[in-house]
Amino acid sequence: MCGIWALFGSDECLSVQCLSAMKIAHRGPDAFRFENVNGFTNCCFGFHRLAVVDQLYGMQPIRVKKFPYLWLCYNGEIYNFKQLQKQFGFEYQTLVDGEVILHLYNRGGIEQTASMLDGVFAFILLDTANRKVFLARDTYGVRPLFKVLTDDGFLGVCSEAKGLINLKHSTSLCPKVEPFLPGHYEVLDLKPSGKVASVELVKFHSYKDEPLHVACDTVETLPSGFDLETVKSNIRILFENAVRKRLMAHRRIGCLLSGGLDSSLVAAVLLKLMKEININYPLQTFAIGMENSPDLLAARKVAAHIGSEHHEVIFNSEEGIQAIEEVIFSLETYDITTIRASIGMYLVSKYIRKKTDSVVIFSGEGSDELTQGYIYFHKAPSPEEAAEESERLLKELYLFDVLRADRTTAAHGLELRVPFLDHRFTSYYLSLPAELRIPKNGIEKYLLRQSFEDSNLLPKEILWRPKEAFSDGIASVKKSWFSILQDYIDQQVDDLLLEKAAEKYPFNPPKTKESYYYRQIFEKHYSGRSNWLPHYWMPRWVKATDPSARTLKHYKSATQE
């Protein structure tokens, strides 16, 4: 986890502009560098480092003797950099996994580079010899990237939008800052003036397609066919492989543990593999919730079963409410369910940073979208429509759950790892027949649960625990976290304000006092940027007015049985 920032063709003094780079200092608490580009006095890179690999030569922009004309600023982890080195005979100058980007680019250009990277990444690559700038972002947008490009060719790029919104530019009072699309790369021409011109934006990978880098994966070809035993075995092999490759770290590994299926599977497989490769410290697992919340109780069971060093973070409603504004500032969104779920994750990340030495944090994000884990999937009209919805959710992850997971951990200088979004694992799961992936017998994620049923990794009651939204599971069964928030906000927002909400906020107008409250805070920090969120996250196929699972009939009937 790092913070990257770059400017090309700035009209303003760079020493003033670089103050904007300090807005993302939280992403890299270990070191900072600001570097001008030789021969281009109005171009520069800024980098905040979280040192996870190569303590000595890991500063950026990365430049190596072999390619003095290449400059690389990247945020992410490339898990197959050693396999690529072996396959192509690359000679590395550092121990930094991202160095492989320079070698791949030199060997086969930007298309092959982006397609062959197995990992999560957002990068800015400058080629001064060919006067090109390249931007790229991983398939699911696990690592964030924003850009601003003005009509006269001024380009700003940053890990978070907050590092771009206050940039000064002569021709634009409020340059348009927008997220860079996941699974794409962009080619820009660099002019002698330092300005740029966009040449093309290319989608290099679709999550349904098996990635090109499978050719040099550590797991050989899997058995084909869709008989259940083969499928279950392949799911186990690929998921274990997804966790194993993410063990690459020189800093302590920990794991978020809500006690739900996804984080519990990640924690159980992670601990098993850490033992296998003789990592000589216990795995720290972290759960958050209010006193006696379902998540705390379930996480305690899992931790006892797998034998982790378990930490519980207990918070009260006041602490949660007090964190709302800083959470919205970190997130750069006003989406209702994202904010609700982020508060717990933000507070547990704060605890990890202050009280422990765990830095690389595993989590279960992506599973609900991939394996149809949301309660409303029970209402899907057909397996085909459920599959389409799953793909839509994956495509929009960077706006919702992946955004939440990145910003809440990065705000406290932690690095997140999400094995459920492994390219090979997701492409295999999505290749399975639609009818195999739907909920069965009233239980969502049935196939995933079934695949691990005989593994003894988890207690049976956890493996088959029904879906509980993170923002609900952290509160008591009697009163949901969303109800606590709504009761507080009800006193903060006047009825008249809500009545006139559509006039004040015509784009995505708030329909409830809660959404109005969040929107007010968002606009205070990011005025006029409401288009960063194209729409609110809401369940489909049900007449939902609130995104919480606890408001859905299926949840109520399941908990009352």
N, C-alpha and C positions, 0 to 999 in steps of 0.2 A: 504494500500500500504506500503510495507516494502521491505527491502533488506535482503536476506538470503544468507549465505555463509558457507561452511563447507569443511573440509579436513579430509581425513582418510589415514593413512599410509604415512605421509610426511617424506621424507628423510632429508629435509632441516629444518633449524631452524624456528620454527613457528613464532617467532617475526619478521622474515624477510618476511615470506609468508603472514602474516596478512596485510602487506602494500597493497596487491592486493584487500583485502576486502574493503579498503577505496575508491576504484574506483566506488563503488555503493552507496556512502554516501548520494547522492541526493535522494535516494529512502526513506530514513528515517531520516529526519532532526532533530527529537526530542530527540533521544538518541542512544547510541551505546554500544554494549557489545561484548566482546571477551572472550570465555570460553573454557578451556581445558576439556577433558573428563577424569574423574577419572579412573586411571588404564591403560589409553592409552595415553602416553605422546606425541604421534605424531598424535593425533586426536583432532580437535577443531571445535567450531562453532563461526561464526561472525554474528552479527545482527544489522541492522540499523532500527530504529523504527519511524514510523509515527503513533502517538497515536490517534487512532480513537475510540477505546473502551477500557474500564478499564484502566484509567490513572495510577492507583496504582500498579496493579499486571500484567501489560501487557508486561513486558520485556520477552525476549526469550534468549536462549532456555527455553521452558516451561517445568517445572518439578513439579510434585505434590507429596504430602506425600504418597498417596495411591500407586503410582507406581514409587518408587525411581530409578528404573532401566530404565525408559523411558525418552528420551530426544527428544523434538520436536522443530524444527525451521520451521515456515511456513509463507507464504505470501498469504493473501487472506481474504475472508469473508465467513463464513459458516452460511447461512441464517436460517437453520432449527435446530440450536443447542438447542433451547428451546423445540421444538417439540420432538427431540430425547431424551432429558433429561426426558420429561414426559413419553414417550413410554417405555423407558428402565429403568427408575428409577435411572438415574445417579446422583451422588452427586458431584457437581462442587466445586472446591476450589477457583476459580477466576470467574471474569465476562467476561473472554476472550472467544469468540466464538470458537476459535481453540482448546480449551481444550477438546472438544468433541472427537477429533481425538484420544486422549489417551484412553478415555473410550471405544470408539467403537473398537479400536484395542484390548484392553484387553478382551472385550466381545466376539469378533468374528473373529479376525485376519484382515489382510490387505485387502483382497478382499472385505469383507463386509464394511470395513471402507471407502474405496474409493467410493464404489457404493452407500453408504447411505448419502454422503455429498451433500447437495443442496447448491451450491455456486461456487465460483471461488477460486482456490487454487494451490499452488505449495508447497510441503513440503518434509522435510528430517526427518525421524523418526528413532531413534536409540534405539534398545533394547539390553542393555548390558547383561541381564540375559540369553537371547537366542542367543547372538552374531549375531544379524541381523541388517542390515541397509535397510531402505525402502525409495524409492523416488516415488513421485506421482505428477500428474498434471491434472488439470480439463479438461473436455471434449473438449473445444474449445481452450484451452491454453490462456485464458484471462490473467492469471498470468504467467509470463515467468519463464523458468528454463533451465539452461545449465549445462552440465557435461563434465568432462574429466576423462577417466579411462585408465590408462596405462597397458601394458602387465604384469607388476609385481605387480599390485594391488593397485596403488596409485589412490585415488578418490578425485576429486574436484567437488563441486557443487555450483552454484551461480545463482542469479536472472538474471544477465546479463553476457554475454560472456566476457566483459571487465574485470571482476573480476577474470578471470581464465587464460587469455592468457599470463600473465607474471609470472606464477607460475614456481618455479625452481624444477627440478626433475633430479636425477642422471642418469637415463637411457634414457631420452628423451629430445632432444633439443627443440622440438616444439610439445608438446602433442596435440592430436586431440581434439579440443573443439567442441561440437555439441549440438544442441537444444534437450531437452528431449521431446519425443513425447506426445502431448496432449491425454487425455483419457487413459493413461497407468500408470501402476505402475511397479517398478522394485524391485526385492528382491536380496540382496547381503549378502553373508556370511562375517562376521567380524572375521578375524584371530587374534590369540593372539599378533601378531606383529603389529596390527593396519591396516594391508593391507586388501583389500576386494577381493572377487571373485563374479562375477555376476552369479546368479542362474537362474533367469527367468525374462523376460519382458512380461507383460500381459496387453492386452487391456481390461479394465474393463467396458467401456461403449461406445456404438455406438450411435451417436446423433439421429438416426432414432428410436431407442428403447425407450419406455417410461422408465424413470429412476426408480430404486427401491425405492427411497425416496418418491415417490408419495404416498406411503402407509401412510406416516405421514405428508401429505401436509395440509395446512389450507383450500384449496379449495376441496370440496367433489367431488365425481364422477360426471363427466360432462355428459349431454345427448349425446347419440350416434347417428349415422346417418349423412348423408352428404347433407341433404336438406339445402338450402342456409341460411335460417334464423337461424337454429341451429348452423351452422358453424360460422356465423358472431357473434352470441352471445357468443360462446365458445372462439373465438379469443379475444373479448373484455374482457371477464372474466379473461382469462389467462394472457393477457397483463397487465391488471390492477394489478393482483396478482404479476406479475413479478416486477412491479415498487414498490408495497407496501412492499414486503419483503426486498427490497434494501434500505429502509428508516432507517435501523439499523445503527445509528451513534451517537457519542457524540460530533461530530464537525459539523460545518455549512455545509449545503448541497447547491450546486449550479448546474447549468445545461448549457452545451454548446448548442447554438441555432443557426443553420445556416439558418433557415427559410425554409429548405426542409421538406418533409413529416416526416422523421424519428425522427429527433431531436425535431421537433415541437410537434409530438405526445407524445414523452417522457416528454417534458416540461409541456404540458397541463395536462397530467394524474398525473404527479408528483405534480404540484401545487394543483390540486384538492384533492389529498390524504393528502398533508401536512395540508391543511385546515381542513380536516376531523379529523385528529388526533391532531389538535390544536398546531402545531409547531408555536411558537410565533415570528418568524422572516420572513420577505418577502423572496421569492425565488429570488436569483440573477441569471439572464440569461446572457450569454456572446456570442456576435457575433463578428466575425473578417472579415475585407475586406478592399479593397481599396475604395477610395471615390466613393460613389454611386454605389457600386457593387450590383448585384442581391441579394446576400445573406444578405447584410446589410438591404436592403429595405424590403425583405420578413420577416426577423427576427423581424424588428421593428413592422410590422403588427401583428405578432404572439404575441409578448410581450404585445402590447396594448390590444389585444383580451383577453389574459389570466390574465393580471394584474401583471406581474412580475416586479422586479426592474432590469431594463435592462441596460447592459453595452455594449458599442460599442468600439471595438479596431480597429482603422484605421491605416494601415501601408502603406508605399510606396515601390516601387520596390527595392530601395537601401537597405532598412531594411531587406526585404525578401532575397535578394541576399547575404547580409552580414551574414545571419544566416545559410547558406547552410552547411558550414563545421561543425559547432557545432551540427546541426541537424543530419548529417550523422554519426558523432561520437556517438550521443545518440542512433540512430536507429540500428546501426550495420548491415546496408544493403546498397546495391547500386541500389535497384529497382527504376525505374524511377518514376512511378506514386506514389509510397509510399513516396518518397522524396518530390515531388511536393506538395502533400496533407499535409505532415507533417509540412511544414514551417509555414502555418497559424495556425495549432494546437499548435505548439511549442510557437509561439509568444503570442497567447491568453492565454496559460497556464502560461507563464512568467508574463503576466499582472495580472492574478488571484492571483498568489502567492504574488506579490509585492503590489497590490493595494486593496486587499479584504481579508476577513477572511474565505471565502469559501474554503473548503479542499476536501470534498467528492463531486465529479463531475459526474453527469449523462450525458450520451451521446447516440447517435443513432446507434453506430456500430453494424454490423451483419445483419441489416435489408435487405440491398441490396442482400446479398448472400442468405439469407433465403427466401425472398419474390420475388426474381427475379427482382430486381430493376435496374439492369444495362441496358443501352439502347440496347445493342446487343442481349438481350433476345427476342427482337421483331423479330430477324432473326432465331430463333431456328427452326430446321426442323420439330420438333414434340414436343408435351407436355412431352413425356417421355425423350427425349434428354435434354429438358430444366430442367427437374427434376434432371437428372444425373449431369448436369452442376452445378446446385444449390448445390448439395451434395459435388461436388469436391471443389467448392469455400469455403464451410463451413469447409471442411477438411484442407484447406490450409490457413485459416484465420490467424493462428499464424505466418505465414510468411509475411503477408501483412497488412490488416487493423487493426487487433488486436495488431500486433506488433507496428504499428504507434501510435495507441491510448494509449497503455501502456507507451511506451518510451517518447513520447512528454509530457505527463502529469507527469510521474514519475520523469523526469528530473528536475521538479520544485516542487517536494514533494507533489503532489496531488494524490488523490486516485480516480480511474475511476470506474464507475458502468455502466454496459451495459445490460439493461433489455431485449433487443431483443434476447440476447443469453441465456436467461433463459432455463434450460433443459426441463422443462415441456412444455413451450410455443413452443420451436423449434420442439420437438418430435411430438406435436400435429399438427403443421403446415405441417410438412413433411409427416404426415400420410394421409393428404387429397389427393383426386384424382389429378393426374398430370394436368388434363385439367382445374381444378379449380384455379390453381396457376399461370397460364401463363398470359402475358399481354393481355388485351382485348381492343377493340376499339382504338387501337393505344396508350394505356396508360399502363405503367408498374405498378406493385404492385396493380393491380386493386382490388383484393380481400381485401387487407388490407385497402385500401381507402374506399371501399364499407362498410366494417365492422363498420367504425366510422362515416359514412355519416350522421346519424340522432342523433349523440351525442352532437352536438353543441360545441364540444371541440375546434374546429379550424374554422377559416373562410374558406368558400368553395374554394376560389382561392388558399389557401395554401394546403388544403386537396387534391386538384387535380393538384397541381403544378408539372410540368414534372420534371424528374430527371435532376439534375445539379451536376456534380462532384464537390466535395468540393474544389479541387485545381483550378477549373474553376470559380465557383460561387463567389469566393472571389475577382475576378478581374472584370473589366468592360466587358460589352457585346462586345464592339468594339475590345478589345485586351485581349485575354486570358492570364492567369498567365503563362501557358506553353510557349506561344509565347514570353512573356517578358523574361523568363528564357533563351529561345533558342537564342534570339537576343544578350543577354549579353555573353552567353557561346561561341557563334560563334566567338567572338573576342579573346577568351581565349585559344581555341584549334586549333592548326595548322592542315591544311588539310592532311599533310604528316603523322602526328601522327595517325589520324583516319584511313588512308590507311593501316597502320601497326598494327592496334589495335588487330587483330586476332593473330598475332605473340606474342605480349606482353601479351595478356590476352586470351589464348586459350579456357578457360572455360567461357561460357556466354559472348562471345566477344561483345564489344560495337559496335552498328551499326550506332550511331549518335554521333555528338559532345557532345550533352547533356549527353548521357549515358557514354561517355568516361570521361567527366569531373567528374561525380559522382564517377566513378570507381577509378580514380586517388586518390581522397580524401579518399575513402574507403580503398584502398591499403596502403595509408600512415599510417592509424591507425590500420588496421587489415590485414597486409600483408600475402598473401597466404591462406586467409580464405574465398575465393570466393564461396566455396561450401556451405556456410550457406544459399545462395539463389539458390535453384535448377533450377529456371527459372524466367524470367521476367513476371510480370503480364501483360497480353494482352487480349483484347476482342476475342471472338470466333465467327465463322461463318461469319466473315466479313474480307475483305482483309485490315486489319489495320496495319499501320506501326508505329502508335503512340497510347498510351493507353487512350488519352483524348477523352471523349464523344463528344467534340465539333468538332472532325475531322470526325465523322461518319455522313453519309447521313441522317439518321433518325433525328438526332439532328438539322441539318441544315434546313430540311424541316419543323420541328416542330416550330423552332424559326422564320421562315420566313412567317408562316401562319398569 
